[in-house]
Amino acid sequence: MKKNTLSAILMTLFLFISCNNSGKSGDSASTNPVDESAKGPNLTEISKKITDSNAFVLAVKEIETLISSIDELATKAIGKKIEQNALGALQDHN
């Protein structure tokens, strides 16, 4: 191995070892059994947030469907109104 490659590997190993060796207060090992970092993420809370976000997405999709339906109805109604106005204008010209 080249000297630079070996040096880079050794520095990386030293970095991992030194970063992984400190506890909550900088001690070499954590003596607190109720250490928050050792517990990991609260899966119940994460699951609730995912469920809430899914419900929100479904509500947004329902609103999007409702708006597109209203848009279609409005387009049809405006088209009929224009047709009626055009027919009325044509009757006046006869």
PDB file with one MODEL, atoms N, CA, C and O in Angstrom:
MODEL        1
ATOM      1  N   MET A   1       0.835  -1.190   0.000  1.00  0.00           N
ATOM      2  CA  MET A   1       0.000   0.000   0.000  1.00  0.00           C
ATOM      3  C   MET A   1       0.873   1.245   0.000  1.00  0.00           C
ATOM      4  O   MET A   1       1.985   1.262   0.528  1.00  0.00           O
ATOM      5  N   LYS A   2       0.340   2.250  -0.595  1.00  0.00           N
ATOM      6  CA  LYS A   2       1.056   3.514  -0.593  1.00  0.00           C
ATOM      7  C   LYS A   2       0.977   4.132   0.796  1.00  0.00           C
ATOM      8  O   LYS A   2       0.097   3.811   1.594  1.00  0.00           O
ATOM      9  N   LYS A   3       1.901   5.004   1.053  1.00  0.00           N
ATOM     10  CA  LYS A   3       1.963   5.653   2.359  1.00  0.00           C
ATOM     11  C   LYS A   3       0.732   6.533   2.598  1.00  0.00           C
ATOM     12  O   LYS A   3       0.213   6.567   3.714  1.00  0.00           O
ATOM     13  N   ASN A   4       0.262   7.238   1.579  1.00  0.00           N
ATOM     14  CA  ASN A   4      -0.905   8.120   1.730  1.00  0.00           C
ATOM     15  C   ASN A   4      -2.175   7.321   2.005  1.00  0.00           C
ATOM     16  O   ASN A   4      -3.001   7.732   2.818  1.00  0.00           O
ATOM     17  N   THR A   5      -2.335   6.178   1.331  1.00  0.00           N
ATOM     18  CA  THR A   5      -3.523   5.351   1.529  1.00  0.00           C
ATOM     19  C   THR A   5      -3.546   4.795   2.941  1.00  0.00           C
ATOM     20  O   THR A   5      -4.582   4.814   3.605  1.00  0.00           O
ATOM     21  N   LEU A   6      -2.399   4.297   3.400  1.00  0.00           N
ATOM     22  CA  LEU A   6      -2.312   3.752   4.753  1.00  0.00           C
ATOM     23  C   LEU A   6      -2.566   4.842   5.785  1.00  0.00           C
ATOM     24  O   LEU A   6      -3.242   4.609   6.787  1.00  0.00           O
ATOM     25  N   SER A   7      -2.035   6.008   5.546  1.00  0.00           N
ATOM     26  CA  SER A   7      -2.241   7.128   6.461  1.00  0.00           C
ATOM     27  C   SER A   7      -3.721   7.523   6.511  1.00  0.00           C
ATOM     28  O   SER A   7      -4.250   7.806   7.585  1.00  0.00           O
ATOM     29  N   ALA A   8      -4.383   7.542   5.364  1.00  0.00           N
ATOM     30  CA  ALA A   8      -5.803   7.894   5.319  1.00  0.00           C
ATOM     31  C   ALA A   8      -6.643   6.863   6.060  1.00  0.00           C
ATOM     32  O   ALA A   8      -7.573   7.225   6.782  1.00  0.00           O
ATOM     33  N   ILE A   9      -6.327   5.590   5.890  1.00  0.00           N
ATOM     34  CA  ILE A   9      -7.066   4.532   6.590  1.00  0.00           C
ATOM     35  C   ILE A   9      -6.868   4.650   8.090  1.00  0.00           C
ATOM     36  O   ILE A   9      -7.828   4.526   8.851  1.00  0.00           O
ATOM     37  N   LEU A  10      -5.645   4.886   8.525  1.00  0.00           N
ATOM     38  CA  LEU A  10      -5.377   5.020   9.962  1.00  0.00           C
ATOM     39  C   LEU A  10      -6.083   6.240  10.551  1.00  0.00           C
ATOM     40  O   LEU A  10      -6.617   6.170  11.658  1.00  0.00           O
ATOM     41  N   MET A  11      -6.090   7.349   9.826  1.00  0.00           N
ATOM     42  CA  MET A  11      -6.780   8.542  10.331  1.00  0.00           C
ATOM     43  C   MET A  11      -8.286   8.307  10.424  1.00  0.00           C
ATOM     44  O   MET A  11      -8.930   8.771  11.365  1.00  0.00           O
ATOM     45  N   THR A  12      -8.847   7.593   9.454  1.00  0.00           N
ATOM     46  CA  THR A  12     -10.280   7.295   9.479  1.00  0.00           C
ATOM     47  C   THR A  12     -10.622   6.400  10.658  1.00  0.00           C
ATOM     48  O   THR A  12     -11.606   6.638  11.357  1.00  0.00           O
ATOM     49  N   LEU A  13      -9.810   5.367  10.882  1.00  0.00           N
ATOM     50  CA  LEU A  13     -10.042   4.486  12.030  1.00  0.00           C
ATOM     51  C   LEU A  13      -9.934   5.256  13.340  1.00  0.00           C
ATOM     52  O   LEU A  13     -10.752   5.069  14.241  1.00  0.00           O
ATOM     53  N   PHE A  14      -8.935   6.114  13.449  1.00  0.00           N
ATOM     54  CA  PHE A  14      -8.784   6.914  14.660  1.00  0.00           C
ATOM     55  C   PHE A  14      -9.996   7.818  14.871  1.00  0.00           C
ATOM     56  O   PHE A  14     -10.459   7.987  15.999  1.00  0.00           O
ATOM     57  N   LEU A  15     -10.503   8.392  13.792  1.00  0.00           N
ATOM     58  CA  LEU A  15     -11.673   9.261  13.884  1.00  0.00           C
ATOM     59  C   LEU A  15     -12.883   8.489  14.388  1.00  0.00           C
ATOM     60  O   LEU A  15     -13.589   8.955  15.282  1.00  0.00           O
ATOM     61  N   PHE A  16     -13.128   7.301  13.816  1.00  0.00           N
ATOM     62  CA  PHE A  16     -14.267   6.497  14.256  1.00  0.00           C
ATOM     63  C   PHE A  16     -14.124   6.071  15.710  1.00  0.00           C
ATOM     64  O   PHE A  16     -15.093   6.113  16.469  1.00  0.00           O
ATOM     65  N   ILE A  17     -12.943   5.667  16.096  1.00  0.00           N
ATOM     66  CA  ILE A  17     -12.731   5.211  17.472  1.00  0.00           C
ATOM     67  C   ILE A  17     -12.893   6.370  18.447  1.00  0.00           C
ATOM     68  O   ILE A  17     -13.532   6.210  19.487  1.00  0.00           O
ATOM     69  N   SER A  18     -12.334   7.520  18.137  1.00  0.00           N
ATOM     70  CA  SER A  18     -12.410   8.648  19.070  1.00  0.00           C
ATOM     71  C   SER A  18     -13.817   9.234  19.138  1.00  0.00           C
ATOM     72  O   SER A  18     -14.230   9.688  20.205  1.00  0.00           O
ATOM     73  N   CYS A  19     -14.561   9.239  18.042  1.00  0.00           N
ATOM     74  CA  CYS A  19     -15.915   9.785  18.063  1.00  0.00           C
ATOM     75  C   CYS A  19     -16.895   8.842  18.738  1.00  0.00           C
ATOM     76  O   CYS A  19     -17.885   9.291  19.315  1.00  0.00           O
ATOM     77  N   ASN A  20     -16.645   7.588  18.679  1.00  0.00           N
ATOM     78  CA  ASN A  20     -17.561   6.598  19.222  1.00  0.00           C
ATOM     79  C   ASN A  20     -17.287   6.301  20.689  1.00  0.00           C
ATOM     80  O   ASN A  20     -18.018   5.523  21.301  1.00  0.00           O
ATOM     81  N   ASN A  21     -16.258   6.898  21.261  1.00  0.00           N
ATOM     82  CA  ASN A  21     -15.820   6.525  22.594  1.00  0.00           C
ATOM     83  C   ASN A  21     -16.329   7.465  23.672  1.00  0.00           C
ATOM     84  O   ASN A  21     -16.064   7.218  24.849  1.00  0.00           O
ATOM     85  N   SER A  22     -17.029   8.506  23.342  1.00  0.00           N
ATOM     86  CA  SER A  22     -17.459   9.454  24.366  1.00  0.00           C
ATOM     87  C   SER A  22     -18.918   9.222  24.721  1.00  0.00           C
ATOM     88  O   SER A  22     -19.740   8.883  23.869  1.00  0.00           O
ATOM     89  N   GLY A  23     -19.220   9.412  26.007  1.00  0.00           N
ATOM     90  CA  GLY A  23     -20.594   9.276  26.476  1.00  0.00           C
ATOM     91  C   GLY A  23     -21.302  10.608  26.419  1.00  0.00           C
ATOM     92  O   GLY A  23     -20.889  11.517  25.700  1.00  0.00           O
ATOM     93  N   LYS A  24     -22.389  10.717  27.196  1.00  0.00           N
ATOM     94  CA  LYS A  24     -23.212  11.925  27.169  1.00  0.00           C
ATOM     95  C   LYS A  24     -22.449  13.133  27.714  1.00  0.00           C
ATOM     96  O   LYS A  24     -22.558  14.234  27.173  1.00  0.00           O
ATOM     97  N   SER A  25     -21.693  12.933  28.761  1.00  0.00           N
ATOM     98  CA  SER A  25     -20.982  14.047  29.376  1.00  0.00           C
ATOM     99  C   SER A  25     -19.501  14.044  29.027  1.00  0.00           C
ATOM    100  O   SER A  25     -18.716  14.734  29.677  1.00  0.00           O
ATOM    101  N   GLY A  26     -19.105  13.285  28.018  1.00  0.00           N
ATOM    102  CA  GLY A  26     -17.712  13.255  27.622  1.00  0.00           C
ATOM    103  C   GLY A  26     -16.926  12.161  28.300  1.00  0.00           C
ATOM    104  O   GLY A  26     -15.726  12.032  28.057  1.00  0.00           O
ATOM    105  N   ASP A  27     -17.565  11.364  29.148  1.00  0.00           N
ATOM    106  CA  ASP A  27     -16.866  10.247  29.775  1.00  0.00           C
ATOM    107  C   ASP A  27     -16.565   9.188  28.725  1.00  0.00           C
ATOM    108  O   ASP A  27     -17.137   9.191  27.635  1.00  0.00           O
ATOM    109  N   SER A  28     -15.652   8.279  29.074  1.00  0.00           N
ATOM    110  CA  SER A  28     -15.302   7.248  28.100  1.00  0.00           C
ATOM    111  C   SER A  28     -16.412   6.218  27.952  1.00  0.00           C
ATOM    112  O   SER A  28     -16.520   5.580  26.905  1.00  0.00           O
ATOM    113  N   ALA A  29     -17.227   6.046  28.964  1.00  0.00           N
ATOM    114  CA  ALA A  29     -18.358   5.117  28.871  1.00  0.00           C
ATOM    115  C   ALA A  29     -19.527   5.707  29.637  1.00  0.00           C
ATOM    116  O   ALA A  29     -19.335   6.362  30.661  1.00  0.00           O
ATOM    117  N   SER A  30     -20.702   5.484  29.160  1.00  0.00           N
ATOM    118  CA  SER A  30     -21.888   6.018  29.807  1.00  0.00           C
ATOM    119  C   SER A  30     -22.283   5.112  30.961  1.00  0.00           C
ATOM    120  O   SER A  30     -22.428   3.902  30.783  1.00  0.00           O
ATOM    121  N   THR A  31     -22.457   5.686  32.132  1.00  0.00           N
ATOM    122  CA  THR A  31     -22.855   4.896  33.298  1.00  0.00           C
ATOM    123  C   THR A  31     -24.337   5.014  33.576  1.00  0.00           C
ATOM    124  O   THR A  31     -24.863   4.296  34.426  1.00  0.00           O
ATOM    125  N   ASN A  32     -25.023   5.909  32.874  1.00  0.00           N
ATOM    126  CA  ASN A  32     -26.452   6.103  33.071  1.00  0.00           C
ATOM    127  C   ASN A  32     -27.210   5.092  32.215  1.00  0.00           C
ATOM    128  O   ASN A  32     -27.137   5.163  30.989  1.00  0.00           O
ATOM    129  N   PRO A  33     -27.940   4.143  32.829  1.00  0.00           N
ATOM    130  CA  PRO A  33     -28.637   3.133  32.033  1.00  0.00           C
ATOM    131  C   PRO A  33     -29.830   3.705  31.261  1.00  0.00           C
ATOM    132  O   PRO A  33     -30.302   3.084  30.309  1.00  0.00           O
ATOM    133  N   VAL A  34     -30.317   4.874  31.662  1.00  0.00           N
ATOM    134  CA  VAL A  34     -31.467   5.480  31.008  1.00  0.00           C
ATOM    135  C   VAL A  34     -30.979   6.571  30.051  1.00  0.00           C
ATOM    136  O   VAL A  34     -31.628   7.605  29.893  1.00  0.00           O
ATOM    137  N   ASP A  35     -29.855   6.333  29.429  1.00  0.00           N
ATOM    138  CA  ASP A  35     -29.287   7.292  28.489  1.00  0.00           C
ATOM    139  C   ASP A  35     -30.199   7.403  27.275  1.00  0.00           C
ATOM    140  O   ASP A  35     -30.564   6.388  26.681  1.00  0.00           O
ATOM    141  N   GLU A  36     -30.571   8.626  26.901  1.00  0.00           N
ATOM    142  CA  GLU A  36     -31.507   8.847  25.798  1.00  0.00           C
ATOM    143  C   GLU A  36     -30.945   8.353  24.470  1.00  0.00           C
ATOM    144  O   GLU A  36     -31.693   7.846  23.634  1.00  0.00           O
ATOM    145  N   SER A  37     -29.649   8.491  24.267  1.00  0.00           N
ATOM    146  CA  SER A  37     -29.074   8.070  22.992  1.00  0.00           C
ATOM    147  C   SER A  37     -29.066   6.555  22.854  1.00  0.00           C
ATOM    148  O   SER A  37     -29.077   6.042  21.735  1.00  0.00           O
ATOM    149  N   ALA A  38     -29.046   5.832  23.965  1.00  0.00           N
ATOM    150  CA  ALA A  38     -29.034   4.370  23.909  1.00  0.00           C
ATOM    151  C   ALA A  38     -30.422   3.813  23.625  1.00  0.00           C
ATOM    152  O   ALA A  38     -30.546   2.693  23.129  1.00  0.00           O
ATOM    153  N   LYS A  39     -31.466   4.575  23.932  1.00  0.00           N
ATOM    154  CA  LYS A  39     -32.830   4.097  23.714  1.00  0.00           C
ATOM    155  C   LYS A  39     -33.167   3.991  22.237  1.00  0.00           C
ATOM    156  O   LYS A  39     -33.874   3.072  21.823  1.00  0.00           O
ATOM    157  N   GLY A  40     -32.675   4.905  21.457  1.00  0.00           N
ATOM    158  CA  GLY A  40     -33.029   4.933  20.043  1.00  0.00           C
ATOM    159  C   GLY A  40     -34.278   5.763  19.836  1.00  0.00           C
ATOM    160  O   GLY A  40     -34.780   6.379  20.777  1.00  0.00           O
ATOM    161  N   PRO A  41     -34.779   5.786  18.627  1.00  0.00           N
ATOM    162  CA  PRO A  41     -35.956   6.616  18.332  1.00  0.00           C
ATOM    163  C   PRO A  41     -37.229   6.034  18.941  1.00  0.00           C
ATOM    164  O   PRO A  41     -37.353   4.820  19.105  1.00  0.00           O
ATOM    165  N   ASN A  42     -38.151   6.898  19.267  1.00  0.00           N
ATOM    166  CA  ASN A  42     -39.436   6.478  19.809  1.00  0.00           C
ATOM    167  C   ASN A  42     -40.325   6.063  18.637  1.00  0.00           C
ATOM    168  O   ASN A  42     -40.883   6.909  17.939  1.00  0.00           O
ATOM    169  N   LEU A  43     -40.448   4.760  18.433  1.00  0.00           N
ATOM    170  CA  LEU A  43     -41.156   4.247  17.262  1.00  0.00           C
ATOM    171  C   LEU A  43     -42.649   4.526  17.318  1.00  0.00           C
ATOM    172  O   LEU A  43     -43.281   4.688  16.274  1.00  0.00           O
ATOM    173  N   THR A  44     -43.224   4.585  18.510  1.00  0.00           N
ATOM    174  CA  THR A  44     -44.649   4.885  18.628  1.00  0.00           C
ATOM    175  C   THR A  44     -44.936   6.295  18.136  1.00  0.00           C
ATOM    176  O   THR A  44     -45.907   6.533  17.417  1.00  0.00           O
ATOM    177  N   GLU A  45     -44.084   7.216  18.529  1.00  0.00           N
ATOM    178  CA  GLU A  45     -44.249   8.609  18.117  1.00  0.00           C
ATOM    179  C   GLU A  45     -44.059   8.754  16.607  1.00  0.00           C
ATOM    180  O   GLU A  45     -44.813   9.473  15.951  1.00  0.00           O
ATOM    181  N   ILE A  46     -43.067   8.082  16.066  1.00  0.00           N
ATOM    182  CA  ILE A  46     -42.807   8.140  14.627  1.00  0.00           C
ATOM    183  C   ILE A  46     -43.974   7.539  13.857  1.00  0.00           C
ATOM    184  O   ILE A  46     -44.384   8.076  12.828  1.00  0.00           O
ATOM    185  N   SER A  47     -44.511   6.423  14.353  1.00  0.00           N
ATOM    186  CA  SER A  47     -45.646   5.776  13.696  1.00  0.00           C
ATOM    187  C   SER A  47     -46.862   6.694  13.681  1.00  0.00           C
ATOM    188  O   SER A  47     -47.575   6.768  12.681  1.00  0.00           O
ATOM    189  N   LYS A  48     -47.099   7.396  14.795  1.00  0.00           N
ATOM    190  CA  LYS A  48     -48.231   8.325  14.866  1.00  0.00           C
ATOM    191  C   LYS A  48     -48.050   9.474  13.871  1.00  0.00           C
ATOM    192  O   LYS A  48     -49.009   9.890  13.221  1.00  0.00           O
ATOM    193  N   LYS A  49     -46.825   9.984  13.755  1.00  0.00           N
ATOM    194  CA  LYS A  49     -46.567  11.073  12.809  1.00  0.00           C
ATOM    195  C   LYS A  49     -46.781  10.606  11.373  1.00  0.00           C
ATOM    196  O   LYS A  49     -47.316  11.350  10.551  1.00  0.00           O
ATOM    197  N   ILE A  50     -46.367   9.381  11.069  1.00  0.00           N
ATOM    198  CA  ILE A  50     -46.563   8.845   9.719  1.00  0.00           C
ATOM    199  C   ILE A  50     -48.049   8.691   9.429  1.00  0.00           C
ATOM    200  O   ILE A  50     -48.510   9.031   8.339  1.00  0.00           O
ATOM    201  N   THR A  51     -48.808   8.175  10.412  1.00  0.00           N
ATOM    202  CA  THR A  51     -50.248   8.011  10.233  1.00  0.00           C
ATOM    203  C   THR A  51     -50.924   9.360  10.016  1.00  0.00           C
ATOM    204  O   THR A  51     -51.787   9.497   9.149  1.00  0.00           O
ATOM    205  N   ASP A  52     -50.528  10.355  10.805  1.00  0.00           N
ATOM    206  CA  ASP A  52     -51.098  11.696  10.652  1.00  0.00           C
ATOM    207  C   ASP A  52     -50.771  12.289   9.282  1.00  0.00           C
ATOM    208  O   ASP A  52     -51.627  12.907   8.648  1.00  0.00           O
ATOM    209  N   SER A  53     -49.538  12.099   8.831  1.00  0.00           N
ATOM    210  CA  SER A  53     -49.171  12.656   7.529  1.00  0.00           C
ATOM    211  C   SER A  53     -49.904  11.941   6.400  1.00  0.00           C
ATOM    212  O   SER A  53     -50.262  12.571   5.404  1.00  0.00           O
ATOM    213  N   ASN A  54     -50.133  10.636   6.538  1.00  0.00           N
ATOM    214  CA  ASN A  54     -50.903   9.910   5.521  1.00  0.00           C
ATOM    215  C   ASN A  54     -52.341  10.415   5.470  1.00  0.00           C
ATOM    216  O   ASN A  54     -52.908  10.575   4.389  1.00  0.00           O
ATOM    217  N   ALA A  55     -52.930  10.667   6.640  1.00  0.00           N
ATOM    218  CA  ALA A  55     -54.296  11.198   6.683  1.00  0.00           C
ATOM    219  C   ALA A  55     -54.349  12.579   6.027  1.00  0.00           C
ATOM    220  O   ALA A  55     -55.307  12.895   5.321  1.00  0.00           O
ATOM    221  N   PHE A  56     -53.335  13.389   6.255  1.00  0.00           N
ATOM    222  CA  PHE A  56     -53.275  14.718   5.650  1.00  0.00           C
ATOM    223  C   PHE A  56     -53.185  14.622   4.126  1.00  0.00           C
ATOM    224  O   PHE A  56     -53.854  15.364   3.407  1.00  0.00           O
ATOM    225  N   VAL A  57     -52.354  13.702   3.646  1.00  0.00           N
ATOM    226  CA  VAL A  57     -52.204  13.527   2.197  1.00  0.00           C
ATOM    227  C   VAL A  57     -53.526  13.088   1.573  1.00  0.00           C
ATOM    228  O   VAL A  57     -53.897  13.569   0.503  1.00  0.00           O
ATOM    229  N   LEU A  58     -54.235  12.179   2.238  1.00  0.00           N
ATOM    230  CA  LEU A  58     -55.534  11.744   1.724  1.00  0.00           C
ATOM    231  C   LEU A  58     -56.531  12.898   1.689  1.00  0.00           C
ATOM    232  O   LEU A  58     -57.304  13.026   0.739  1.00  0.00           O
ATOM    233  N   ALA A  59     -56.512  13.738   2.725  1.00  0.00           N
ATOM    234  CA  ALA A  59     -57.412  14.896   2.752  1.00  0.00           C
ATOM    235  C   ALA A  59     -57.084  15.857   1.614  1.00  0.00           C
ATOM    236  O   ALA A  59     -57.988  16.406   0.984  1.00  0.00           O
ATOM    237  N   VAL A  60     -55.811  16.059   1.350  1.00  0.00           N
ATOM    238  CA  VAL A  60     -55.407  16.944   0.252  1.00  0.00           C
ATOM    239  C   VAL A  60     -55.862  16.368  -1.085  1.00  0.00           C
ATOM    240  O   VAL A  60     -56.313  17.107  -1.960  1.00  0.00           O
ATOM    241  N   LYS A  61     -55.746  15.050  -1.246  1.00  0.00           N
ATOM    242  CA  LYS A  61     -56.190  14.422  -2.497  1.00  0.00           C
ATOM    243  C   LYS A  61     -57.702  14.560  -2.670  1.00  0.00           C
ATOM    244  O   LYS A  61     -58.180  14.783  -3.782  1.00  0.00           O
ATOM    245  N   GLU A  62     -58.458  14.428  -1.571  1.00  0.00           N
ATOM    246  CA  GLU A  62     -59.912  14.609  -1.650  1.00  0.00           C
ATOM    247  C   GLU A  62     -60.258  16.036  -2.057  1.00  0.00           C
ATOM    248  O   GLU A  62     -61.156  16.257  -2.870  1.00  0.00           O
ATOM    249  N   ILE A  63     -59.550  16.995  -1.492  1.00  0.00           N
ATOM    250  CA  ILE A  63     -59.788  18.398  -1.835  1.00  0.00           C
ATOM    251  C   ILE A  63     -59.437  18.648  -3.299  1.00  0.00           C
ATOM    252  O   ILE A  63     -60.144  19.376  -3.996  1.00  0.00           O
ATOM    253  N   GLU A  64     -58.348  18.046  -3.760  1.00  0.00           N
ATOM    254  CA  GLU A  64     -57.955  18.200  -5.161  1.00  0.00           C
ATOM    255  C   GLU A  64     -59.033  17.641  -6.090  1.00  0.00           C
ATOM    256  O   GLU A  64     -59.351  18.248  -7.113  1.00  0.00           O
ATOM    257  N   THR A  65     -59.595  16.481  -5.730  1.00  0.00           N
ATOM    258  CA  THR A  65     -60.668  15.885  -6.528  1.00  0.00           C
ATOM    259  C   THR A  65     -61.900  16.777  -6.531  1.00  0.00           C
ATOM    260  O   THR A  65     -62.530  16.972  -7.571  1.00  0.00           O
ATOM    261  N   LEU A  66     -62.243  17.319  -5.366  1.00  0.00           N
ATOM    262  CA  LEU A  66     -63.395  18.209  -5.260  1.00  0.00           C
ATOM    263  C   LEU A  66     -63.212  19.456  -6.121  1.00  0.00           C
ATOM    264  O   LEU A  66     -64.134  19.874  -6.822  1.00  0.00           O
ATOM    265  N   ILE A  67     -62.034  20.040  -6.066  1.00  0.00           N
ATOM    266  CA  ILE A  67     -61.766  21.250  -6.850  1.00  0.00           C
ATOM    267  C   ILE A  67     -61.824  20.952  -8.345  1.00  0.00           C
ATOM    268  O   ILE A  67     -62.352  21.752  -9.117  1.00  0.00           O
ATOM    269  N   SER A  68     -61.283  19.802  -8.758  1.00  0.00           N
ATOM    270  CA  SER A  68     -61.333  19.481 -10.191  1.00  0.00           C
ATOM    271  C   SER A  68     -62.769  19.224 -10.643  1.00  0.00           C
ATOM    272  O   SER A  68     -63.132  19.551 -11.773  1.00  0.00           O
ATOM    273  N   SER A  69     -63.595  18.635  -9.757  1.00  0.00           N
ATOM    274  CA  SER A  69     -65.008  18.434 -10.102  1.00  0.00           C
ATOM    275  C   SER A  69     -65.726  19.765 -10.249  1.00  0.00           C
ATOM    276  O   SER A  69     -66.492  19.963 -11.191  1.00  0.00           O
ATOM    277  N   ILE A  70     -65.479  20.671  -9.323  1.00  0.00           N
ATOM    278  CA  ILE A  70     -66.086  22.003  -9.396  1.00  0.00           C
ATOM    279  C   ILE A  70     -65.618  22.718 -10.656  1.00  0.00           C
ATOM    280  O   ILE A  70     -66.404  23.397 -11.318  1.00  0.00           O
ATOM    281  N   ASP A  71     -64.341  22.567 -10.987  1.00  0.00           N
ATOM    282  CA  ASP A  71     -63.801  23.199 -12.191  1.00  0.00           C
ATOM    283  C   ASP A  71     -64.482  22.663 -13.451  1.00  0.00           C
ATOM    284  O   ASP A  71     -64.810  23.430 -14.357  1.00  0.00           O
ATOM    285  N   GLU A  72     -64.693  21.342 -13.506  1.00  0.00           N
ATOM    286  CA  GLU A  72     -65.374  20.750 -14.661  1.00  0.00           C
ATOM    287  C   GLU A  72     -66.811  21.261 -14.774  1.00  0.00           C
ATOM    288  O   GLU A  72     -67.269  21.620 -15.859  1.00  0.00           O
ATOM    289  N   LEU A  73     -67.519  21.289 -13.635  1.00  0.00           N
ATOM    290  CA  LEU A  73     -68.900  21.780 -13.650  1.00  0.00           C
ATOM    291  C   LEU A  73     -68.963  23.248 -14.063  1.00  0.00           C
ATOM    292  O   LEU A  73     -69.834  23.649 -14.835  1.00  0.00           O
ATOM    293  N   ALA A  74     -68.039  24.037 -13.545  1.00  0.00           N
ATOM    294  CA  ALA A  74     -68.023  25.462 -13.886  1.00  0.00           C
ATOM    295  C   ALA A  74     -67.721  25.656 -15.364  1.00  0.00           C
ATOM    296  O   ALA A  74     -68.316  26.518 -16.011  1.00  0.00           O
ATOM    297  N   THR A  75     -66.808  24.869 -15.899  1.00  0.00           N
ATOM    298  CA  THR A  75     -66.474  24.980 -17.320  1.00  0.00           C
ATOM    299  C   THR A  75     -67.679  24.638 -18.183  1.00  0.00           C
ATOM    300  O   THR A  75     -67.959  25.319 -19.169  1.00  0.00           O
ATOM    301  N   LYS A  76     -68.392  23.579 -17.806  1.00  0.00           N
ATOM    302  CA  LYS A  76     -69.594  23.200 -18.560  1.00  0.00           C
ATOM    303  C   LYS A  76     -70.663  24.288 -18.464  1.00  0.00           C
ATOM    304  O   LYS A  76     -71.293  24.635 -19.463  1.00  0.00           O
ATOM    305  N   ALA A  77     -70.865  24.825 -17.254  1.00  0.00           N
ATOM    306  CA  ALA A  77     -71.888  25.858 -17.057  1.00  0.00           C
ATOM    307  C   ALA A  77     -71.531  27.127 -17.818  1.00  0.00           C
ATOM    308  O   ALA A  77     -72.400  27.743 -18.434  1.00  0.00           O
ATOM    309  N   ILE A  78     -70.276  27.519 -17.783  1.00  0.00           N
ATOM    310  CA  ILE A  78     -69.853  28.723 -18.506  1.00  0.00           C
ATOM    311  C   ILE A  78     -70.007  28.502 -20.003  1.00  0.00           C
ATOM    312  O   ILE A  78     -70.413  29.411 -20.728  1.00  0.00           O
ATOM    313  N   GLY A  79     -69.684  27.292 -20.472  1.00  0.00           N
ATOM    314  CA  GLY A  79     -69.850  26.984 -21.891  1.00  0.00           C
ATOM    315  C   GLY A  79     -71.300  27.076 -22.310  1.00  0.00           C
ATOM    316  O   GLY A  79     -71.600  27.609 -23.379  1.00  0.00           O
ATOM    317  N   LYS A  80     -72.215  26.563 -21.485  1.00  0.00           N
ATOM    318  CA  LYS A  80     -73.650  26.647 -21.801  1.00  0.00           C
ATOM    319  C   LYS A  80     -74.116  28.094 -21.791  1.00  0.00           C
ATOM    320  O   LYS A  80     -74.915  28.500 -22.635  1.00  0.00           O
ATOM    321  N   LYS A  81     -73.619  28.870 -20.839  1.00  0.00           N
ATOM    322  CA  LYS A  81     -74.009  30.275 -20.744  1.00  0.00           C
ATOM    323  C   LYS A  81     -73.553  31.032 -21.988  1.00  0.00           C
ATOM    324  O   LYS A  81     -74.289  31.864 -22.518  1.00  0.00           O
ATOM    325  N   ILE A  82     -72.345  30.743 -22.448  1.00  0.00           N
ATOM    326  CA  ILE A  82     -71.837  31.407 -23.652  1.00  0.00           C
ATOM    327  C   ILE A  82     -72.672  31.005 -24.859  1.00  0.00           C
ATOM    328  O   ILE A  82     -73.006  31.841 -25.699  1.00  0.00           O
ATOM    329  N   GLU A  83     -73.010  29.709 -24.943  1.00  0.00           N
ATOM    330  CA  GLU A  83     -73.839  29.251 -26.062  1.00  0.00           C
ATOM    331  C   GLU A  83     -75.200  29.941 -26.046  1.00  0.00           C
ATOM    332  O   GLU A  83     -75.698  30.352 -27.095  1.00  0.00           O
ATOM    333  N   GLN A  84     -75.803  30.072 -24.868  1.00  0.00           N
ATOM    334  CA  GLN A  84     -77.110  30.735 -24.768  1.00  0.00           C
ATOM    335  C   GLN A  84     -77.002  32.198 -25.171  1.00  0.00           C
ATOM    336  O   GLN A  84     -77.871  32.717 -25.872  1.00  0.00           O
ATOM    337  N   ASN A  85     -75.948  32.856 -24.734  1.00  0.00           N
ATOM    338  CA  ASN A  85     -75.756  34.263 -25.103  1.00  0.00           C
ATOM    339  C   ASN A  85     -75.543  34.405 -26.601  1.00  0.00           C
ATOM    340  O   ASN A  85     -76.045  35.350 -27.211  1.00  0.00           O
ATOM    341  N   ALA A  86     -74.817  33.494 -27.189  1.00  0.00           N
ATOM    342  CA  ALA A  86     -74.572  33.556 -28.633  1.00  0.00           C
ATOM    343  C   ALA A  86     -75.863  33.323 -29.399  1.00  0.00           C
ATOM    344  O   ALA A  86     -76.117  33.991 -30.402  1.00  0.00           O
ATOM    345  N   LEU A  87     -76.681  32.385 -28.942  1.00  0.00           N
ATOM    346  CA  LEU A  87     -77.959  32.133 -29.610  1.00  0.00           C
ATOM    347  C   LEU A  87     -78.885  33.337 -29.479  1.00  0.00           C
ATOM    348  O   LEU A  87     -79.595  33.688 -30.421  1.00  0.00           O
ATOM    349  N   GLY A  88     -78.874  33.962 -28.312  1.00  0.00           N
ATOM    350  CA  GLY A  88     -79.700  35.154 -28.111  1.00  0.00           C
ATOM    351  C   GLY A  88     -79.253  36.286 -29.011  1.00  0.00           C
ATOM    352  O   GLY A  88     -80.086  37.025 -29.536  1.00  0.00           O
ATOM    353  N   ALA A  89     -77.967  36.433 -29.197  1.00  0.00           N
ATOM    354  CA  ALA A  89     -77.448  37.487 -30.066  1.00  0.00           C
ATOM    355  C   ALA A  89     -77.810  37.212 -31.513  1.00  0.00           C
ATOM    356  O   ALA A  89     -78.100  38.133 -32.277  1.00  0.00           O
ATOM    357  N   LEU A  90     -77.792  35.928 -31.889  1.00  0.00           N
ATOM    358  CA  LEU A  90     -78.166  35.580 -33.263  1.00  0.00           C
ATOM    359  C   LEU A  90     -79.651  35.834 -33.513  1.00  0.00           C
ATOM    360  O   LEU A  90     -80.027  36.226 -34.618  1.00  0.00           O
ATOM    361  N   GLN A  91     -80.493  35.622 -32.517  1.00  0.00           N
ATOM    362  CA  GLN A  91     -81.929  35.857 -32.681  1.00  0.00           C
ATOM    363  C   GLN A  91     -82.215  37.344 -32.880  1.00  0.00           C
ATOM    364  O   GLN A  91     -83.126  37.711 -33.622  1.00  0.00           O
ATOM    365  N   ASP A  92     -81.445  38.187 -32.224  1.00  0.00           N
ATOM    366  CA  ASP A  92     -81.636  39.627 -32.376  1.00  0.00           C
ATOM    367  C   ASP A  92     -81.286  40.094 -33.786  1.00  0.00           C
ATOM    368  O   ASP A  92     -81.837  41.083 -34.268  1.00  0.00           O
ATOM    369  N   HIS A  93     -80.374  39.388 -34.445  1.00  0.00           N
ATOM    370  CA  HIS A  93     -79.955  39.793 -35.791  1.00  0.00           C
ATOM    371  C   HIS A  93     -80.960  39.379 -36.861  1.00  0.00           C
ATOM    372  O   HIS A  93     -80.940  39.939 -37.957  1.00  0.00           O
ATOM    373  N   ASN A  94     -81.817  38.441 -36.587  1.00  0.00           N
ATOM    374  CA  ASN A  94     -82.786  37.986 -37.605  1.00  0.00           C
ATOM    375  C   ASN A  94     -83.841  38.988 -37.747  1.00  0.00           C
ATOM    376  O   ASN A  94     -84.758  38.809 -38.549  1.00  0.00           O
TER     377      ASN A  94
ENDMDL
END
